[in-house]
């Protein structure tokens, strides 16, 4: 499981590429490896800096055994009635270095 | 069978990696434990069980923008293969009529000369079996009229396969249509290769792409100069010894006994 983030956000949070971080939302949290990249850039929205991060769905619980949990732990618990696929894949999260700052 | 060329039109690649998976599936290659290297590239490098790898290169641009480049990295199947020149086992590395360069692991002795001699740094050793492995251009498929597994799996039309002259023509037409820095890579180096690229950006922008590949000069000096001269020298020594014996006869103790009286 990995989380991609901008260099600016990584600097702000003291995160280096490859470090273990925790991605937390109001619903739950997921461990992930940080990928710091130039492909994400902070937005300036209504005068505020807004950061975007990206996570894949998950790597499974069986293979590899240390793959990581599902992104669905973070998503709003509203989804398709049959599959529970979340209605939205965009939501607010916090990203912190594992073990606190 | 005519000479074939695989064309990799990098401008169409979306890095879906169906080609990487298809190669593993067709050749029954195992998945190896890997590690995250900060990009989407996986595994980080070619290895004995990964013969085809999509390399990701992130290039920040001066204007603050970003180029994310993908390219397929695998054996280029040279017309004049450095690996074949270097291999000490006759028949271990062979070239098929279509142009595929194939290593026979049954004959491979694991000397690693092919690894050192490849201008593109392609062959990889399995440290457990001590054998060299690389892409085979699916010679088992192409010799039966099929296209390589990666070409078959590619949904974008990035990897195409056909007769040499046809593909070279298409490559140049595509490079011209793309314009800008677009070039064709592969028809000029090492007497041409059977895997060619259409590169929309300059060669040096792609990770681990060799700008001026050539067979190492040490290999040429060894195989084309030193080896024939050495064989000649050994032969001349044997012939010389034979004639010396015939002309001068065997060495005898001094006549006349002038040493011990």
Contacts between the chains, C-beta under 8 A, distances in Angstrom:
chain1	res1	chain2	res2	distance
A	2	B	36	6.2
A	17	B	38	4.9
A	18	B	36	6.9
A	18	B	38	6.4
A	33	B	36	5.3
A	35	B	36	7.3
A	35	B	38	5.6
A	35	B	39	7.3
A	36	B	38	7.3
A	37	B	38	7.7
A	37	B	39	7.8
A	37	B	58	6.5
A	38	B	58	5.8
A	38	B	60	5.1
A	38	B	66	5.5
A	39	B	58	6.5
A	39	B	66	5.9
A	39	B	68	6.4
A	64	B	33	7.8
